[in-house]
Amino acid sequence: MIGVFIDIIVPVFILIGLGVVLHRIFQFDLYTLAKVNIYFIVPGFIFIKLYETAFSLALFLSVLSFFSIQILLLYGISSLVSRLFGYSRSVRASFTNSILFYNSGNYGVPVNDLVFKHDPFAMSIQVIILTFQNILTFSWGIFALKTVEGNKLSAVLGYFKMPVLYAMVFGIGLNLLNVDVPNFVLIPANYIADAMVALALVTLGAQVAQLRFARNLSVVYVSLILRLLLGPAIGIGIIYSLGIDGVTAQALLISSAMPTAVNSAIIAQEYENEPELSAQIVLASTVFSMVTVTIVISLSRMLF
């Protein structure tokens, strides 16, 4: 377990730490960083990974089944908890997003790469999860935040302004149609994709650097329990129920243990819905995930 922590978790947190240091020195504009991530880095990464990943229908359906059941269960539980604790509509939206949207990209991708030692099959599983997560985040996640103001039509139309949607459509479409994308497009797309992990983790570090724990700590604690503990526990149950095993089972379980996504804080800041609370949850879940993700990685190797 110590080896897992040093070889897999520490490299991720070195980049987060650099983001903290750089922000304190240069005072980054977090709003601009959020725009760069949403409108530039994430779409480029999604496009290139989906275009280059070899898809198997059986694998795709297996991952889709796992993801769908997991999200439905987590949504039901988070909604029930929100009502039991009497959270306001704005807090309820950010709280639910913090449970449903986990860091499958700028945390999950490097962890998968390190755990499975650059195995393209394992990475294809993570890319599919990342795709589903982005579809969910930039559709339901934004819809939930904007409907707090009651503007449902604007929430729906707002999704079609997100370039990640078109990146996913083009990535999958060109892949399935076996279209050869010219090098003058692939080269810059690969540069963008290569920048995602470092820039996203540095962005997370910059967010961490400006956070202050001031209120709603009880919401943060409940979110931690559901995301970091209940998330992988539900994942294990679904994996056994669906009869998934081997590398697929390991990759899905590890993915389900990821902390709350940076994107949940980014869209909360973008749409001004409890941005401080969302950022606090991202910070706390990311810090505590150093322990929980290490345990889940070790557990995945024992169980599957």
WOTA-V585772 format. One record per helix or strand. SS is the DSSP state (H for helix, E for strand). FROM is the first residue (numbers start at 1). TO is the last residue. Records with the same first field share a line. If there is no record, write none. Layout:
SS: FROM-TO, FROM-TO
This chain:
H: 2-26, 30-52, 57-84, 89-100, 108-115, 120-149, 152-159, 163-176, 183-209, 217-242, 246-256, 262-270, 275-303
E: 102-102, 260-260
